[in-house]
Every structure is written in C-alpha cells, then in structure tokens.
Amino acid sequence: MTAVETGYAPPTPPGRPGPGGRRRLRWLTAATVAWAVLLAGLTWWSVRTDAPTVKEQRSLDQAGPVVDRAIGELTAAAGAAGVPALLPDRLERGCRITPMDDGATLERGVEVAIGGDDVRGVLRAIADRLPSGWRAGVSTLDGEPLLRADAGEFVTVEGRAGGPGRVLLTAATGCRPMGSGYRAPSADADAESAVLASALGRWGGATGPVQVLAAPCPGGGTARTARSEATVPADQPLAAAFGDGAAPVVDSADAYARPGDPAVLAQRAGERVRVAVTAACPA
C-alpha cells in the first residue's frame, strides 16, 4: 500500500470543480440572480415613474383620450369623402409589457361608406385633411393602399379598404399598462337615436340594443353615432326606411349611405340590417 504524504490533497477528477471553483460558481449564480431581480425592479419602477419615452410607459387611461381625439379628427377628415360612422371600441387584455407586467390594447375606428371604388383617392383626400403634425401619407402594402399617421403619444392611425364601398380608419395604442383603465366618452344622442328608432320601426323595431358612441371634435363639440340592427326581408329596399333627404352616396340592395345631419349608413348582413346614424365633426 502506498503511503499518502501529510498535507497532500488528491487531484480533482476531470469535470468536477475544486473547492475554489465551487465557491466561484455559487458567487456567479447569486450575482446573476441578484442582477435579474435588480433589472426587473428598475424596469417596474421606470414604467411607473419616468417620463414616457416609449408607448409602454404611458398607461391606457392616459393614452385613451389621445385615441378619442384622433377619432374626432378622422370623422372630420372623412366627412367630405363619404358617410362616416363611429365603430365600437376594441379593448383587449393580456399582452405582455415586461416579463412581470401584462397590459391591454385599445383600438377605435370609423367606417366610411364611399361612392365608387377609388379607395386610394379617398385615403389621400383624408390624409390631406389631417393635422400636418401627424405626417399622414398613403403607401402600398400587399398591393393595397394604406394610410399611416402618428396622432402623438405613440398612437398609430391607419386607413385601408374595409370591404366593397367601405374605408376603415383606426387609431390604436399598442400594448400599454392598464392604469385606471379606459373610459369611453359619452354624449346625448337623442336626435340620432330618434332617426334610428324611426327607421328600425319600419322593419318591426330593433332586434338588439342601441349603442351610442362618441368622440370629441377638433373644433369643439362631439361626434355621435347611434347604432343598432333589425331583421329585414331581402325584398324590402333599405332606402325606403329613411325618407327624403340628401342624395345618397350608396343606394343598393345591400347598402345605403346618405350624408347629412345626421348621416345614415345601413348595411345588410343576411336577414339583418345594421344601421348607424351619425352626427359627424364638421370638416
């Protein structure tokens, strides 16, 4: 048997760190965890306290009014190009801002019924009427015209074809912290609701709730849309429900759109007809 010298440490097997290596490994692991916790904490604090430099730092309750004002600008810009109507907002939760924080996105829209199919020309006309600071322009995406603009505070504005005889304009926040949440603007829409009820009454009344949507106008006042729907036999023309008024922009078996104060937009979907009566912002 071979004698082991006093004070001699046997060699460390290959692949296994010695006592010093194990201490360094533990130190590196602890430092990495501490750095990750510090970075997450700084991100959390920055999102809540720093001045906004990216959209994720301005909460939905702060960005929502910017979207609302953008929708008012869009109704004013679209009024001369066709018949606009406010669409219900879309608020979706669950997007991720950081690994520790989730958020929500808000999108509001305006649909515009147009005569003819010159979507690019309509979008260009709308872009020309938007505020110069928005830097609005029309490009091409996948062969289709696309309006893009910046409404400020990282709110993106887009416009595109929304189907035959339709243009869709939207203003969206992207993913934001919820903050205290989004509260849609409200307004009395008695005149618009009365026109809506009269039209739907000719078809037996509304088959769904009446929804009133609003947005502030750039020059003061409020844009308002009253929306609902009714069941209408396919052989009944849409125009007959709305009486006399301005010459319609669209008048077919499946759609009817008439400018005015208020403006009227009706679209058939199977046996249902969706009707929107709108007081738009002045152009």
C-alpha positions in Angstrom: 0.0 0.0 0.0 1.3 3.5 -1.0 1.6 6.0 1.8 -0.1 9.3 1.4 2.0 12.3 2.3 0.8 14.5 5.0 -1.0 17.6 3.7 -1.4 16.2 0.2 -4.8 16.7 -1.4 -5.8 14.1 -4.0 -6.4 15.5 -7.5 -9.9 16.6 -8.5 -11.4 14.3 -11.0 -11.8 15.7 -14.5 -15.1 17.8 -15.0 -15.6 18.4 -11.3 -14.7 21.9 -9.9 -12.5 22.1 -6.9 -13.4 23.9 -3.7 -12.4 27.2 -5.1 -14.3 26.6 -8.3 -17.5 25.7 -6.4 -17.3 28.9 -4.4 -16.9 30.9 -7.6 -19.8 29.1 -9.2 -22.0 29.8 -6.2 -21.0 33.5 -6.3 -21.7 33.8 -10.0 -25.1 32.2 -9.6 -26.0 34.5 -6.8 -24.8 37.6 -8.7 -26.8 36.6 -11.8 -30.0 36.2 -9.7 -29.4 39.5 -7.9 -28.8 41.3 -11.2 -32.0 39.8 -12.7 -34.1 40.9 -9.7 -32.5 44.4 -9.8 -33.2 44.8 -13.5 -36.8 43.7 -13.1 -37.2 46.1 -10.3 -35.7 49.0 -12.2 -38.0 48.2 -15.2 -41.0 48.1 -12.9 -40.1 51.5 -11.3 -39.3 53.1 -14.6 -42.6 52.1 -16.2 -44.4 53.8 -13.3 -42.3 56.9 -12.6 -40.2 58.0 -15.6 -41.4 60.5 -18.3 -42.8 58.4 -21.2 -40.2 57.7 -24.0 -42.0 54.6 -25.4 -45.6 53.7 -25.5 -45.3 51.1 -22.8 -44.6 53.9 -20.3 -47.9 55.7 -20.8 -50.9 53.9 -19.4 -54.2 53.2 -21.1 -56.1 55.8 -19.1 -53.5 58.4 -20.4 -53.5 57.2 -24.0 -57.2 56.7 -24.3 -58.1 60.4 -24.7 -55.5 60.7 -27.4 -57.3 57.9 -29.3 -60.6 59.6 -28.7 -59.3 62.9 -30.1 -57.8 61.1 -33.1 -61.2 59.6 -33.9 -62.8 63.0 -33.8 -60.1 64.3 -36.3 -60.8 61.3 -38.5 -64.6 61.8 -38.7 -63.9 65.5 -39.6 -61.4 64.5 -42.3 -63.7 61.7 -43.7 -66.9 63.8 -43.8 -66.2 65.2 -47.3 -65.1 61.8 -48.7 -68.1 59.8 -47.8 -70.5 58.9 -44.9 -68.7 58.2 -41.6 -69.9 56.3 -38.6 -68.1 55.5 -35.3 -67.4 51.9 -34.6 -67.4 50.2 -31.1 -64.1 50.3 -29.4 -62.0 47.1 -29.0 -60.2 46.7 -25.7 -58.1 43.6 -25.4 -56.2 42.5 -22.3 -53.4 40.0 -21.9 -50.5 41.5 -23.9 -47.1 41.5 -22.2 -45.2 44.7 -21.4 -42.4 43.1 -19.4 -42.0 39.5 -18.0 -43.6 40.8 -14.8 -46.4 43.0 -16.2 -49.2 42.5 -18.6 -51.2 45.2 -20.3 -54.0 45.9 -22.8 -54.5 47.4 -26.2 -57.2 49.9 -27.3 -58.4 50.4 -30.8 -61.2 52.7 -32.0 -62.4 53.1 -35.6 -64.5 55.0 -38.1 -66.1 53.3 -41.1 -66.7 55.4 -44.1 -69.1 54.5 -46.9 -67.9 55.8 -50.3 -69.3 56.0 -53.7 -67.2 54.1 -56.2 -64.1 52.0 -55.6 -61.3 54.6 -55.5 -60.0 53.7 -52.1 -56.6 55.2 -52.7 -58.0 58.5 -53.8 -60.3 58.6 -50.7 -57.4 57.8 -48.4 -55.2 60.5 -50.0 -58.0 63.1 -49.6 -58.4 62.1 -45.9 -54.6 62.3 -45.3 -54.5 65.8 -46.8 -57.1 67.0 -44.2 -55.4 65.5 -41.2 -53.2 67.7 -39.0 -49.8 68.4 -40.5 -48.1 67.2 -37.4 -49.5 63.7 -37.9 -47.3 63.3 -41.1 -50.1 61.4 -42.8 -49.3 59.6 -46.0 -50.6 56.8 -48.2 -48.4 53.9 -49.3 -48.9 50.4 -50.6 -49.0 47.2 -48.5 -49.5 43.8 -50.2 -50.8 45.6 -53.2 -53.4 47.6 -51.3 -53.4 51.3 -50.4 -52.6 52.1 -46.7 -52.9 55.4 -44.9 -50.5 55.8 -42.0 -50.2 58.7 -39.5 -48.9 59.4 -36.0 -51.5 61.1 -33.7 -48.9 61.7 -31.0 -48.2 59.9 -27.7 -47.4 56.8 -29.7 -51.0 56.4 -31.0 -50.9 55.0 -34.5 -53.5 55.9 -37.1 -54.2 53.7 -40.2 -56.7 53.6 -43.0 -57.4 50.9 -45.5 -60.2 49.3 -47.5 -62.9 47.8 -45.3 -64.8 45.9 -47.9 -66.8 46.9 -51.1 -67.6 50.6 -50.9 -66.0 50.9 -47.4 -62.9 52.6 -45.9 -61.9 51.7 -42.4 -59.9 54.2 -40.3 -58.4 53.2 -36.9 -56.5 54.7 -34.0 -54.7 52.3 -31.7 -52.5 52.4 -28.6 -50.5 49.2 -28.9 -49.8 47.3 -25.6 -50.0 49.6 -22.6 -50.2 49.3 -18.8 -53.9 49.4 -17.8 -53.5 52.2 -15.2 -57.0 53.1 -14.1 -58.5 51.7 -17.3 -60.2 53.3 -20.4 -63.4 55.2 -20.1 -65.1 55.8 -23.5 -66.5 59.3 -23.9 -70.3 59.7 -23.6 -72.8 62.1 -25.1 -76.5 62.5 -25.5 -77.6 61.3 -29.0 -81.3 61.9 -28.8 -81.7 63.2 -32.3 -79.6 60.4 -33.8 -81.4 57.8 -31.7 -84.8 59.1 -32.8 -83.8 58.8 -36.5 -82.5 55.3 -35.8 -85.7 54.2 -33.9 -87.9 55.6 -36.8 -86.0 53.6 -39.4 -85.9 50.4 -37.4 -89.6 50.8 -36.5 -90.5 50.4 -40.2 -89.0 47.0 -40.0 -90.6 46.0 -36.8 -88.2 47.6 -34.3 -84.6 46.9 -33.2 -83.6 43.3 -32.6 -80.6 44.4 -30.4 -79.6 47.1 -28.0 -79.0 50.7 -29.2 -75.3 51.6 -28.7 -74.3 55.3 -28.6 -70.6 56.1 -29.4 -68.9 59.5 -29.1 -65.6 61.3 -29.8 -64.5 64.9 -29.2 -64.4 67.1 -32.3 -61.2 69.1 -33.0 -63.1 72.4 -33.1 -65.3 71.7 -30.1 -68.5 69.6 -29.8 -68.9 65.9 -30.1 -69.2 63.4 -32.9 -72.0 60.9 -32.1 -73.2 57.6 -33.6 -76.3 55.6 -32.6 -76.1 52.0 -33.8 -78.5 49.0 -33.7 -79.9 46.4 -36.1 -83.2 44.9 -37.3 -84.4 41.9 -39.2 -85.4 42.9 -42.7 -86.7 40.7 -45.5 -84.5 40.6 -48.5 -87.2 42.1 -50.8 -87.5 45.3 -48.8 -85.3 48.2 -50.1 -83.2 49.9 -47.5 -83.7 53.5 -48.7 -87.5 53.4 -48.0 -86.9 53.4 -44.3 -85.1 56.7 -44.2 -87.5 59.0 -46.1 -86.4 62.1 -48.0 -83.0 63.8 -47.6 -79.7 64.4 -49.3 -78.8 62.4 -52.3 -77.3 59.0 -51.2 -73.7 58.2 -51.7 -74.6 54.5 -51.9 -78.0 53.0 -52.7 -78.2 49.3 -53.4 -80.0 46.2 -52.3 -77.3 45.6 -49.6 -76.2 49.1 -48.6 -77.5 52.6 -48.2 -75.5 55.6 -47.1 -76.7 59.2 -47.1 -74.8 62.3 -45.9 -76.5 65.0 -43.8 -77.1 66.0 -40.2 -77.5 63.3 -39.2 -75.9 61.0 -41.7 -77.3 57.5 -42.2 -75.5 54.3 -43.0 -77.2 50.9 -43.3 -75.7 47.6 -44.4 -77.4 44.2 -44.9 -75.8 41.0 -43.5 -78.1 38.1 -44.3 -81.5 38.9 -42.9 -80.2 41.5 -40.5 -79.5 45.2 -41.4 -77.1 47.1 -39.3 -77.9 50.8 -39.1 -75.7 53.7 -37.9 -77.0 57.3 -37.5 -74.2 59.8 -37.1 -73.6 63.5 -36.3 -70.0 63.9 -37.5 -67.5 66.5 -36.7 -67.6 69.4 -39.2 -65.0 69.1 -42.0 
